[in-house]
Amino acid sequence: MFSGRVQGVGFRYTACRVAADYPVTGYVRNLPDGRVELVAEGAPSALEQFLRRLTGRMGGFIRETQAEQSPANGEFDSFEVRF
């Protein structure tokens, strides 16, 4: 979860563009409370690089990040914006 000024600034579409450069799958979506939820699966090193690059590009809008780790379940075929 990302909070701050993360809606209305291209966060979801930036996440998709960045994800295209890494072997990660999942989704990103806006939440009604103003936060952005990002769910991603991939190798730990790919996820780390993806998130590092995303936060590097969008860091000026992010106030707080909350992360949860759980085993991948392979339910995603690509990385997408969900509405």
VMD Tcl script that builds the backbone (N, CA, C; Angstrom):
set m [mol new atoms 249]
animate dup $m
set s [atomselect $m all]
$s set {name element resname resid chain x y z} {
  {N N MET 1 A 0.838 -1.173 0.000}
  {CA C MET 1 A 0.000 0.000 0.000}
  {C C MET 1 A 0.880 1.231 0.000}
  {N N PHE 2 A 0.472 2.182 -0.777}
  {CA C PHE 2 A 1.166 3.452 -0.830}
  {C C PHE 2 A 0.172 4.537 -0.436}
  {N N SER 3 A 0.594 5.445 0.399}
  {CA C SER 3 A -0.255 6.577 0.747}
  {C C SER 3 A 0.533 7.860 0.530}
  {N N GLY 4 A -0.177 8.943 0.502}
  {CA C GLY 4 A 0.390 10.248 0.208}
  {C C GLY 4 A -0.461 10.866 -0.879}
  {N N ARG 5 A 0.176 11.587 -1.763}
  {CA C ARG 5 A -0.542 12.121 -2.926}
  {C C ARG 5 A -0.289 11.177 -4.097}
  {N N VAL 6 A -0.883 9.990 -4.015}
  {CA C VAL 6 A -0.588 8.926 -4.969}
  {C C VAL 6 A -1.708 8.690 -5.978}
  {N N GLN 7 A -2.806 9.419 -5.860}
  {CA C GLN 7 A -3.874 9.319 -6.860}
  {C C GLN 7 A -3.905 10.605 -7.667}
  {N N GLY 8 A -4.164 10.462 -8.957}
  {CA C GLY 8 A -4.227 11.630 -9.828}
  {C C GLY 8 A -2.872 12.126 -10.299}
  {N N VAL 9 A -1.828 11.316 -10.100}
  {CA C VAL 9 A -0.477 11.731 -10.499}
  {C C VAL 9 A 0.172 10.731 -11.456}
  {N N GLY 10 A -0.617 9.780 -11.970}
  {CA C GLY 10 A -0.076 8.780 -12.890}
  {C C GLY 10 A 0.609 7.615 -12.211}
  {N N PHE 11 A 0.352 7.411 -10.940}
  {CA C PHE 11 A 1.031 6.357 -10.185}
  {C C PHE 11 A 0.759 4.973 -10.783}
  {N N ARG 12 A -0.513 4.669 -11.057}
  {CA C ARG 12 A -0.863 3.333 -11.563}
  {C C ARG 12 A -0.221 3.077 -12.918}
  {N N TYR 13 A -0.252 4.057 -13.784}
  {CA C TYR 13 A 0.298 3.858 -15.119}
  {C C TYR 13 A 1.822 3.819 -15.100}
  {N N THR 14 A 2.418 4.563 -14.202}
  {CA C THR 14 A 3.866 4.472 -14.027}
  {C C THR 14 A 4.242 3.085 -13.516}
  {N N ALA 15 A 3.464 2.558 -12.575}
  {CA C ALA 15 A 3.722 1.212 -12.060}
  {C C ALA 15 A 3.669 0.183 -13.182}
  {N N CYS 16 A 2.701 0.303 -14.082}
  {CA C CYS 16 A 2.604 -0.632 -15.208}
  {C C CYS 16 A 3.791 -0.510 -16.150}
  {N N ARG 17 A 4.194 0.722 -16.439}
  {CA C ARG 17 A 5.344 0.917 -17.322}
  {C C ARG 17 A 6.612 0.349 -16.698}
  {N N VAL 18 A 6.805 0.577 -15.415}
  {CA C VAL 18 A 7.993 0.058 -14.735}
  {C C VAL 18 A 7.929 -1.468 -14.671}
  {N N ALA 19 A 6.758 -2.019 -14.359}
  {CA C ALA 19 A 6.609 -3.476 -14.256}
  {C C ALA 19 A 6.947 -4.170 -15.568}
  {N N ALA 20 A 6.708 -3.510 -16.692}
  {CA C ALA 20 A 6.988 -4.113 -17.998}
  {C C ALA 20 A 8.466 -4.435 -18.175}
  {N N ASP 21 A 9.331 -3.793 -17.412}
  {CA C ASP 21 A 10.776 -4.028 -17.507}
  {C C ASP 21 A 11.270 -5.156 -16.610}
  {N N TYR 22 A 10.374 -5.773 -15.859}
  {CA C TYR 22 A 10.762 -6.810 -14.900}
  {C C TYR 22 A 9.832 -8.016 -15.036}
  {N N PRO 23 A 10.313 -9.198 -14.680}
  {CA C PRO 23 A 9.453 -10.386 -14.731}
  {C C PRO 23 A 8.541 -10.463 -13.494}
  {N N VAL 24 A 7.623 -9.520 -13.410}
  {CA C VAL 24 A 6.669 -9.481 -12.295}
  {C C VAL 24 A 5.253 -9.463 -12.863}
  {N N THR 25 A 4.325 -9.986 -12.092}
  {CA C THR 25 A 2.915 -9.989 -12.465}
  {C C THR 25 A 2.119 -9.448 -11.287}
  {N N GLY 26 A 0.877 -9.049 -11.545}
  {CA C GLY 26 A 0.023 -8.566 -10.469}
  {C C GLY 26 A -0.831 -7.418 -10.933}
  {N N TYR 27 A -1.127 -6.502 -10.014}
  {CA C TYR 27 A -1.983 -5.373 -10.357}
  {C C TYR 27 A -1.730 -4.193 -9.431}
  {N N VAL 28 A -2.242 -3.053 -9.855}
  {CA C VAL 28 A -2.219 -1.827 -9.065}
  {C C VAL 28 A -3.597 -1.192 -9.205}
  {N N ARG 29 A -4.119 -0.645 -8.105}
  {CA C ARG 29 A -5.435 -0.007 -8.166}
  {C C ARG 29 A -5.551 1.075 -7.096}
  {N N ASN 30 A -6.395 2.053 -7.388}
  {CA C ASN 30 A -6.722 3.086 -6.412}
  {C C ASN 30 A -7.712 2.521 -5.410}
  {N N LEU 31 A -7.587 2.945 -4.165}
  {CA C LEU 31 A -8.542 2.582 -3.128}
  {C C LEU 31 A -9.399 3.796 -2.795}
  {N N PRO 32 A -10.617 3.572 -2.335}
  {CA C PRO 32 A -11.513 4.695 -2.030}
  {C C PRO 32 A -10.969 5.679 -0.996}
  {N N ASP 33 A -10.063 5.225 -0.131}
  {CA C ASP 33 A -9.541 6.102 0.923}
  {C C ASP 33 A -8.345 6.944 0.479}
  {N N GLY 34 A -7.992 6.894 -0.813}
  {CA C GLY 34 A -6.904 7.716 -1.329}
  {C C GLY 34 A -5.574 7.007 -1.440}
  {N N ARG 35 A -5.490 5.784 -0.932}
  {CA C ARG 35 A -4.248 5.013 -1.054}
  {C C ARG 35 A -4.244 4.258 -2.377}
  {N N VAL 36 A -3.085 3.692 -2.715}
  {CA C VAL 36 A -2.940 2.843 -3.881}
  {C C VAL 36 A -2.475 1.472 -3.402}
  {N N GLU 37 A -3.158 0.430 -3.871}
  {CA C GLU 37 A -2.786 -0.954 -3.554}
  {C C GLU 37 A -2.018 -1.524 -4.726}
  {N N LEU 38 A -0.890 -2.154 -4.444}
  {CA C LEU 38 A -0.090 -2.819 -5.456}
  {C C LEU 38 A 0.157 -4.235 -4.982}
  {N N VAL 39 A -0.193 -5.198 -5.805}
  {CA C VAL 39 A 0.041 -6.611 -5.517}
  {C C VAL 39 A 0.929 -7.128 -6.637}
  {N N ALA 40 A 2.064 -7.715 -6.273}
  {CA C ALA 40 A 3.001 -8.188 -7.292}
  {C C ALA 40 A 3.591 -9.530 -6.900}
  {N N GLU 41 A 3.808 -10.356 -7.910}
  {CA C GLU 41 A 4.476 -11.641 -7.738}
  {C C GLU 41 A 5.693 -11.682 -8.649}
  {N N GLY 42 A 6.714 -12.369 -8.180}
  {CA C GLY 42 A 7.931 -12.538 -8.959}
  {C C GLY 42 A 9.053 -12.975 -8.051}
  {N N ALA 43 A 10.209 -13.180 -8.639}
  {CA C ALA 43 A 11.386 -13.543 -7.850}
  {C C ALA 43 A 11.713 -12.383 -6.909}
  {N N PRO 44 A 12.195 -12.685 -5.702}
  {CA C PRO 44 A 12.499 -11.613 -4.749}
  {C C PRO 44 A 13.383 -10.506 -5.314}
  {N N SER 45 A 14.399 -10.856 -6.082}
  {CA C SER 45 A 15.285 -9.820 -6.626}
  {C C SER 45 A 14.559 -8.952 -7.652}
  {N N ALA 46 A 13.691 -9.540 -8.475}
  {CA C ALA 46 A 12.928 -8.769 -9.459}
  {C C ALA 46 A 11.939 -7.843 -8.763}
  {N N LEU 47 A 11.279 -8.335 -7.722}
  {CA C LEU 47 A 10.343 -7.502 -6.972}
  {C C LEU 47 A 11.059 -6.333 -6.314}
  {N N GLU 48 A 12.213 -6.607 -5.733}
  {CA C GLU 48 A 12.981 -5.544 -5.077}
  {C C GLU 48 A 13.392 -4.468 -6.076}
  {N N GLN 49 A 13.885 -4.884 -7.232}
  {CA C GLN 49 A 14.302 -3.924 -8.253}
  {C C GLN 49 A 13.111 -3.127 -8.780}
  {N N PHE 50 A 11.998 -3.808 -9.029}
  {CA C PHE 50 A 10.782 -3.153 -9.496}
  {C C PHE 50 A 10.325 -2.094 -8.502}
  {N N LEU 51 A 10.216 -2.464 -7.233}
  {CA C LEU 51 A 9.750 -1.520 -6.220}
  {C C LEU 51 A 10.730 -0.378 -6.003}
  {N N ARG 52 A 12.008 -0.665 -6.067}
  {CA C ARG 52 A 13.022 0.388 -5.915}
  {C C ARG 52 A 12.902 1.405 -7.048}
  {N N ARG 53 A 12.731 0.912 -8.257}
  {CA C ARG 53 A 12.608 1.835 -9.397}
  {C C ARG 53 A 11.298 2.618 -9.334}
  {N N LEU 54 A 10.203 1.947 -8.974}
  {CA C LEU 54 A 8.917 2.628 -8.867}
  {C C LEU 54 A 8.960 3.720 -7.806}
  {N N THR 55 A 9.480 3.404 -6.625}
  {CA C THR 55 A 9.540 4.412 -5.570}
  {C C THR 55 A 10.540 5.511 -5.913}
  {N N GLY 56 A 11.558 5.195 -6.693}
  {CA C GLY 56 A 12.481 6.227 -7.157}
  {C C GLY 56 A 11.796 7.216 -8.075}
  {N N ARG 57 A 10.921 6.727 -8.921}
  {CA C ARG 57 A 10.216 7.606 -9.861}
  {C C ARG 57 A 9.055 8.349 -9.216}
  {N N MET 58 A 8.389 7.719 -8.255}
  {CA C MET 58 A 7.178 8.304 -7.671}
  {C C MET 58 A 7.380 8.738 -6.220}
  {N N GLY 59 A 8.587 8.669 -5.723}
  {CA C GLY 59 A 8.871 8.949 -4.326}
  {C C GLY 59 A 8.405 10.309 -3.831}
  {N N GLY 60 A 8.370 11.301 -4.696}
  {CA C GLY 60 A 7.922 12.627 -4.289}
  {C C GLY 60 A 6.450 12.683 -3.914}
  {N N PHE 61 A 5.688 11.664 -4.307}
  {CA C PHE 61 A 4.261 11.614 -4.012}
  {C C PHE 61 A 3.927 10.663 -2.864}
  {N N ILE 62 A 4.884 9.805 -2.510}
  {CA C ILE 62 A 4.642 8.770 -1.500}
  {C C ILE 62 A 4.985 9.310 -0.115}
  {N N ARG 63 A 4.037 9.221 0.808}
  {CA C ARG 63 A 4.289 9.605 2.198}
  {C C ARG 63 A 4.603 8.374 3.029}
  {N N GLU 64 A 3.927 7.276 2.749}
  {CA C GLU 64 A 4.104 6.061 3.544}
  {C C GLU 64 A 3.910 4.835 2.665}
  {N N THR 65 A 4.667 3.793 2.963}
  {CA C THR 65 A 4.538 2.514 2.276}
  {C C THR 65 A 4.315 1.434 3.314}
  {N N GLN 66 A 3.331 0.592 3.085}
  {CA C GLN 66 A 3.075 -0.573 3.941}
  {C C GLN 66 A 3.213 -1.806 3.068}
  {N N ALA 67 A 4.026 -2.750 3.496}
  {CA C ALA 67 A 4.254 -3.951 2.695}
  {C C ALA 67 A 3.915 -5.200 3.492}
  {N N GLU 68 A 3.340 -6.152 2.804}
  {CA C GLU 68 A 3.061 -7.481 3.347}
  {C C GLU 68 A 3.636 -8.492 2.385}
  {N N GLN 69 A 4.250 -9.510 2.918}
  {CA C GLN 69 A 4.757 -10.576 2.065}
  {C C GLN 69 A 3.981 -11.846 2.347}
  {N N SER 70 A 3.668 -12.550 1.265}
  {CA C SER 70 A 3.010 -13.843 1.382}
  {C C SER 70 A 3.454 -14.695 0.200}
  {N N PRO 71 A 3.286 -16.002 0.306}
  {CA C PRO 71 A 3.697 -16.865 -0.803}
  {C C PRO 71 A 2.916 -16.543 -2.080}
  {N N ALA 72 A 3.604 -16.594 -3.195}
  {CA C ALA 72 A 2.950 -16.367 -4.492}
  {C C ALA 72 A 1.998 -17.519 -4.773}
  {N N ASN 73 A 0.869 -17.192 -5.392}
  {CA C ASN 73 A -0.074 -18.245 -5.745}
  {C C ASN 73 A -0.220 -18.416 -7.242}
  {N N GLY 74 A 0.512 -17.643 -8.033}
  {CA C GLY 74 A 0.527 -17.810 -9.480}
  {C C GLY 74 A -0.764 -17.441 -10.184}
  {N N GLU 75 A -1.586 -16.609 -9.561}
  {CA C GLU 75 A -2.883 -16.294 -10.166}
  {C C GLU 75 A -2.813 -15.239 -11.259}
  {N N PHE 76 A -1.689 -14.559 -11.425}
  {CA C PHE 76 A -1.591 -13.463 -12.382}
  {C C PHE 76 A -0.804 -13.874 -13.615}
  {N N ASP 77 A -1.264 -13.380 -14.791}
  {CA C ASP 77 A -0.560 -13.654 -16.048}
  {C C ASP 77 A 0.240 -12.453 -16.521}
  {N N SER 78 A -0.101 -11.276 -15.996}
  {CA C SER 78 A 0.551 -10.037 -16.414}
  {C C SER 78 A 0.440 -9.039 -15.268}
  {N N PHE 79 A 0.915 -7.829 -15.513}
  {CA C PHE 79 A 0.751 -6.753 -14.535}
  {C C PHE 79 A -0.196 -5.754 -15.166}
  {N N GLU 80 A -1.235 -5.335 -14.411}
  {CA C GLU 80 A -2.286 -4.504 -14.976}
  {C C GLU 80 A -2.817 -3.484 -13.986}
  {N N VAL 81 A -3.500 -2.489 -14.525}
  {CA C VAL 81 A -4.260 -1.545 -13.709}
  {C C VAL 81 A -5.637 -2.136 -13.511}
  {N N ARG 82 A -6.089 -2.161 -12.285}
  {CA C ARG 82 A -7.457 -2.590 -11.991}
  {C C ARG 82 A -8.259 -1.391 -11.561}
  {N N PHE 83 A -9.543 -1.437 -11.873}
  {CA C PHE 83 A -10.451 -0.332 -11.554}
  {C C PHE 83 A -11.509 -0.782 -10.588}
}
mol reanalyze $m
mol bondsrecalc $m
mol representation Tube
mol addrep $m
